[in-house]
């Protein structure tokens, strides 16, 4: 059996992290619903990052680095010119 090490990475942001008060306002509201949370994620977007390192006998064998962007499609795709050209 190999040991599995799980650790939290320090947050590094190029633009600076949003104030903690903004996140607390969204999540701690008494009337906040799952729909409010999904709407905020789609409007603003969120990036999920993770890393997996598999090793055997203190030898690293597999390293996976995963990134996922969750947001509305109109936030990342260019606006369409009025129709699809085929």
Secondary structure, DSSP 8 states (H G I E B T S, - for coil): -------------SS----HHHHHHHHS-TT--HHHHHHHHHHH-EEEEEEEEEEETTEEEEEEEEEEEES-HHHHS----SS---
